[in-house]
């Protein structure tokens, strides 16, 4: 039977499947066995009470949803006093996601949540619906570095930087997070999007813009994970469009050590254990002994420079060319 365990820095996970922040709660224990998950990921916590964005907060599209929740919550004290004890009832590592308005408050938040029971701090510098004007720290390498380096100096907990696909050069952002002391990067948050109601001529969301979550985004995020894995040395958690075991495999082959499940878990909490079961079955059918061996195992020794590839001569027997006469069937 396959060994599904993976390591992300100093943190060991029983398997590489975890929920995405904002799509999960300890209340899922009423539906699934939370102890089967690779990790638990709490909803992003802010210092203050946040009511969230104006309604409507969700709009359906042909291939997913645009959501603009706005990180509502009761603040860090409520999380520590009321929510953390609930999470501590379960065995998987707890990833606590934090958000703040300033680098200084990010540092203070990291100190506040560096308590027993919190195993990892996920730094959400990428929420597109908190500041849709483009002020998220993960859009700029220097801002990313400033926040992560401050947090690194304030806590001994593992620090995961949650990045934004809306950045122009995500590899540069990931390297900035790594150099600032991040133990891993989460790739990535949602795509800033817009939907307009054709009956009212108004945006469908109360906050105008929202974050698109959709299975259709997986190929885009997968490409980002692959590109970051070629340059960065810290682990990557792939996040975007995971709906089945094969999606987990693809992310790991591209270079991810684990994945987050958002859209599928949001629609159906039982998707999480089902994906774990199917991943185990997929590996056993192929005699794969350790799932962690899939990380970065993509066979990509083809020429990737478009001009070089186009100029290369056609090889005998290549796709689209006729094989030698002696190899043709009679």
C-alpha positions in Angstrom: 0.0 0.0 0.0 1.3 3.5 -0.9 2.7 5.8 1.7 0.7 9.0 1.3 2.7 11.0 3.8 4.5 14.2 2.7 6.7 16.8 4.4 6.5 20.5 4.0 9.6 21.8 5.8 9.4 20.5 9.3 5.7 19.7 9.1 4.7 16.1 8.3 1.3 15.5 6.7 -0.4 12.1 6.6 -1.3 12.9 3.0 -1.0 15.8 0.5 -4.6 16.9 0.6 -5.9 19.8 2.7 -8.7 22.3 2.4 -8.2 25.9 1.2 -8.6 28.7 3.6 -12.1 30.2 3.5 -13.8 27.0 2.3 -13.4 25.0 5.5 -14.4 24.9 9.2 -14.1 22.5 12.1 -17.8 22.2 11.7 -17.1 19.9 8.7 -16.6 17.2 11.4 -20.3 16.7 11.3 -19.9 15.4 7.7 -16.4 14.0 7.3 -13.6 12.6 9.5 -11.3 15.6 9.8 -8.5 13.3 11.1 -8.2 11.9 7.6 -7.0 15.2 6.1 -3.4 16.1 5.5 -3.9 19.4 7.4 -6.6 21.6 8.7 -6.7 25.2 7.3 -8.7 27.8 9.2 -10.5 30.7 7.6 -8.3 33.8 7.4 -8.2 35.7 10.7 -7.9 39.5 10.9 -7.2 41.5 14.1 -10.5 43.3 14.2 -14.1 42.3 13.6 -14.9 42.4 9.9 -18.4 42.4 8.5 -17.1 41.4 5.1 -18.0 42.8 1.7 -21.5 44.1 0.7 -23.9 41.7 -0.8 -24.4 40.0 -3.3 -21.2 38.2 -2.5 -21.4 35.4 -5.1 -22.1 35.2 -8.8 -22.3 32.0 -10.8 -20.4 31.7 -14.1 -20.4 29.0 -16.8 -17.4 27.3 -15.2 -17.3 28.2 -11.5 -18.2 31.1 -9.2 -17.0 34.6 -8.6 -17.0 35.3 -4.9 -16.3 38.5 -2.9 -16.7 37.5 0.7 -14.2 40.0 2.1 -12.7 38.0 5.0 -15.5 38.4 7.5 -14.7 37.3 11.0 -14.8 38.1 14.7 -11.2 38.9 15.1 -8.1 37.3 16.5 -9.2 37.1 20.1 -12.3 35.2 19.2 -10.2 32.8 17.1 -7.8 32.1 19.9 -10.5 31.8 22.6 -13.3 30.0 20.7 -12.1 28.5 17.5 -8.6 27.2 18.3 -9.9 24.9 21.0 -12.2 23.3 18.5 -9.4 22.7 16.0 -7.2 21.3 18.7 -9.6 18.3 19.1 -8.2 16.9 15.8 -4.9 15.4 15.0 -3.8 17.0 11.6 -1.5 20.0 11.7 -3.5 23.3 11.9 -2.6 26.0 9.4 -3.8 29.4 10.7 -4.2 32.0 7.9 -3.8 35.7 8.9 -4.5 39.0 7.2 -3.7 42.6 8.1 -3.6 46.1 6.8 0.0 47.0 7.4 3.3 45.1 7.6 3.5 46.0 11.3 0.2 44.5 12.0 1.1 41.4 10.1 4.0 41.0 12.5 1.8 41.6 15.5 -0.7 39.1 14.2 2.0 36.5 13.7 3.1 36.9 17.3 -0.5 36.7 18.5 -1.2 33.4 16.8 2.2 31.8 17.7 0.6 29.7 20.4 0.3 26.0 21.1 -2.1 24.3 18.7 -1.1 26.5 15.8 1.3 24.5 13.7 1.7 26.8 10.6 1.1 30.4 9.9 -0.3 31.1 6.4 0.3 34.7 5.5 -2.6 35.8 3.3 -1.0 38.7 1.4 -3.1 38.0 -1.6 -6.8 38.3 -1.0 -8.1 40.1 -4.1 -11.5 41.0 -2.6 -10.1 42.7 0.5 -8.4 45.4 -1.7 -9.5 45.0 -5.3 -7.8 48.3 -6.2 -4.5 46.4 -6.4 -3.0 47.0 -2.9 -2.3 43.4 -2.0 1.2 42.9 -0.8 1.7 39.7 -3.0 1.5 41.8 -6.1 5.0 43.3 -5.5 8.2 41.5 -4.6 9.5 44.2 -2.3 6.2 44.4 -0.3 6.1 40.6 -0.1 9.6 40.6 1.2 8.9 43.3 3.8 5.9 41.4 5.2 7.4 37.9 5.2 10.8 39.1 6.7 9.0 40.9 9.5 7.0 37.8 10.3 10.0 35.5 10.1 11.7 37.6 12.8 8.6 37.5 15.0 7.8 33.7 15.1 9.4 30.3 15.2 6.3 28.8 13.6 6.6 27.7 9.9 5.5 30.5 7.6 3.7 29.8 4.4 3.2 32.8 2.0 -0.1 32.7 0.1 0.6 34.2 -3.3 -1.6 35.9 -5.9 -2.1 34.8 -9.5 -2.8 38.4 -10.3 0.9 39.3 -9.9 2.7 40.0 -13.2 5.7 37.7 -12.4 4.8 35.1 -9.8 8.2 33.5 -9.9 9.8 36.7 -8.8 7.3 37.0 -6.0 7.9 33.5 -4.9 11.6 34.0 -4.8 11.1 37.2 -2.8 9.1 35.2 -0.2 11.7 32.5 -0.1 14.6 34.9 0.4 12.6 36.7 3.2 12.3 33.4 5.1 9.1 31.7 4.0 9.1 28.0 4.6 6.7 27.3 1.7 4.5 29.2 -0.8 0.8 28.6 -1.5 0.1 29.0 -5.2 -2.3 30.6 -5.5 -5.3 32.7 -4.4 -8.2 33.6 -6.7 -8.2 35.5 -10.0 -9.7 39.0 -9.8 -12.8 38.9 -12.0 -15.9 40.8 -13.0 -19.4 39.8 -13.9 -22.1 42.2 -15.1 -25.8 41.7 -14.9 -27.2 42.3 -18.4 -30.7 43.1 -17.0 -29.6 45.9 -14.7 -26.3 46.8 -16.4 -24.7 46.7 -13.0 -21.9 44.5 -11.6 -23.3 41.3 -10.2 -21.4 41.6 -7.0 -21.8 44.3 -4.3 -18.0 44.8 -4.2 -17.9 45.0 -8.0 -14.9 42.6 -8.4 -14.6 39.1 -7.0 -12.2 36.2 -7.0 -12.9 33.5 -9.6 -12.7 29.9 -8.4 -13.2 27.2 -11.0 -11.8 23.9 -12.2 -10.9 25.7 -15.4 -8.2 27.6 -13.6 -6.1 24.4 -12.9 -4.0 24.5 -16.1 -3.1 28.1 -15.4 -2.1 27.6 -11.8 -0.4 24.3 -12.7 1.8 26.3 -15.1 2.7 28.7 -12.3 3.5 25.9 -9.9 5.8 24.4 -12.5 7.6 27.7 -13.2 8.1 28.4 -9.5 9.4 24.9 -8.9 12.1 25.4 -11.5 13.5 28.4 -9.6 12.5 28.1 -5.9 13.9 25.6 -3.4 11.1 25.7 -0.8 8.0 23.5 -0.9 4.9 24.6 -2.9 1.3 23.9 -2.0 -0.7 24.0 -5.3 -4.2 25.5 -5.0 -6.7 25.9 -7.8 -9.2 23.7 -9.6 -8.5 20.4 -7.7 -11.5 18.2 -8.1 -10.1 14.7 -8.3 -7.1 12.6 -7.5 -5.5 13.1 -11.0 -5.4 16.8 -10.3 -3.4 16.1 -7.1 -1.0 14.0 -9.2 -0.6 16.7 -11.8 0.2 19.4 -9.3 2.8 17.1 -7.6 4.4 16.2 -10.9 4.7 19.9 -11.7 6.6 20.4 -8.4 4.0 20.8 -5.6 4.5 18.9 -2.3 0.8 19.1 -1.4 -2.5 20.7 -2.7 -5.3 22.7 -1.3 -8.9 22.0 -2.3 -11.3 24.9 -2.4 -14.0 24.9 -5.0 -14.7 21.2 -4.8 -14.8 21.2 -1.0 -16.9 24.3 -1.0 -19.5 22.6 -3.1 -19.2 19.2 -1.4 -17.2 18.7 1.8 -17.1 14.9 1.1 -14.8 15.6 -1.9 -11.8 15.8 0.4 -11.8 12.2 1.8 -13.0 11.0 -1.7 -9.9 12.5 -3.3 -7.6 11.0 -0.7 -9.2 7.5 -1.3 -8.9 7.9 -5.0 -5.3 9.1 -4.7 -4.4 6.0 -2.7 -6.1 3.8 -5.3 -4.4 5.6 -8.2 -0.9 5.0 -6.6 -1.6 1.4 -5.7 -2.7 0.6 -9.3 0.6 1.9 -10.5 2.8 0.3 -7.8 3.8 3.7 -6.5 5.2 3.2 -3.1 5.6 6.8 -1.9 3.4 9.6 -3.1 6.1 12.2 -2.3 8.2 10.7 -5.1 5.7 12.3 -7.5 6.9 15.8 -6.6 8.7 17.3 -9.5 8.7 14.0 -11.4 7.3 15.4 -14.7 9.2 14.2 -17.7 9.9 17.5 -19.4 13.1 17.0 -21.3 11.6 18.5 -24.5 12.7 21.7 -26.0 10.6 24.5 -24.5 12.0 27.5 -26.4 9.4 28.0 -29.2 11.9 29.3 -31.8 14.4 26.6 -31.1 11.8 23.9 -31.3 10.4 25.2 -34.5 13.8 25.3 -36.2 14.7 21.7 -35.2 14.7 19.3 -38.1 11.9 16.7 -38.2 13.2 13.4 -36.9 12.4 10.2 -38.7 9.6 8.4 -36.9 8.6 11.6 -35.1 4.9 12.4 -34.6 3.6 13.4 -38.0 6.4 11.9 -40.0 6.5 8.6 -41.8 8.4 5.8 -40.2 11.2 4.0 -42.1 10.0 1.6 -44.7 11.3 -1.4 -42.9 9.2 -0.5 -39.8 5.9 -0.2 -41.8 3.5 -3.1 -41.2 3.0 -5.4 -44.1 
